[in-house]
Amino acid sequence: MRHNSTDETQSIPNRGHIDPVFKQILTFRCGQLGIPLQTEFEVSRLPRTIDAIIRLDPSQEVEPLHSQTPFGHFRAHNLIEFKGRHDPLTMAEYHLIVGRAYLYLGENDLLPDQMTVTIVSARKPRQVLSRRQKVGFQSLGGGYYLRSGEFAVYLIVVNELPVLPKNYPLLLFASAAKKFRQFVQQVVKEENWDFIRFAYRLRPKVTKEVLAMAGKHSIPRKDLEFMAKDIGPEILPYLNKEDLLKQLSPEDLLKQLSKEDLLKQLNKEDLLRYLTPEAHRMLRQLLAEQEEN
């Protein structure tokens, strides 16, 4: 699906925000499996970096990587490039990626069959896959494409991946609203809070809707704290002021807010309806100090 609603479009961060999340999720998942990962790997003295690289030691147990991640095709040296929804894979970008791979191959004095290049693309890059471009990608099914040549180039189209646990780190970046919603529904069903938190960071509106529809109103405190800290400032303008005041201790509200914020942001009449006698006293003191200044 190419078209999404305005709300969904606005809820997806741009490349400047989404790239760090992609690298954070790779680091998170590889850390769980004990797989060494390096991001922003510089090749040559040119200002060109590879998004991530995983180098596998011959003595390292690779079975978890093959069975529990989308990267079962990895060899000794593995370059990963990420193309998000708002940063599509074009022919020009493809050539730059391959160029960086050749630099890495030469600078590390590797044989081509020791290295793989994996391009993770949120959406299907129809131009690159077009036969007219003669790139030579062949579909392997399930969202995977392979270009065999001097070294293997794998293309993973996130929108085409099945909703399986090993694909969760990539499904977070599906550009198709339907696929992303299917993924969130599954992790909510499993109560997989690690990935629910990541989903909230990327698309809070959709994630909140799925949680509500699933009746997940009792969210673990640590996850509520994360969501409040991460997206709280974004949703405050949409909250009902009176409902917000009812949920807060007036004394705590007065203690946490600076005098300037309190007197600038909150309507005095609204506050007076909910204040206890002690809070009344504190507010009168603040107002008196303001008048003195």
Protein Blocks (a to p, Z undefined) as FASTA:
>chain_A
ZZdcfklmmmpccfklmmmmmmmmmmmmmmmnopacdehiaehjbdcdcfbacdddfkbc
fklmmmmccklmbcfbdcdddddfklccdfklmmmmmmmmmmmmmmnopafklpccdddd
fbacfklmpmklonopacebjhiacdddfbdcddddfklpccdfklmmmmmmomblklmm
mmmmmmmmnopaklmmmmmmmmmmlmmmmmmmnopabgcfklmmmmmmmmmmmmmmmpcf
klmmmmpcfklmmmmpcfklmmmmpcfklmmmmpcfklmmmmmmmmmmmmmZZ
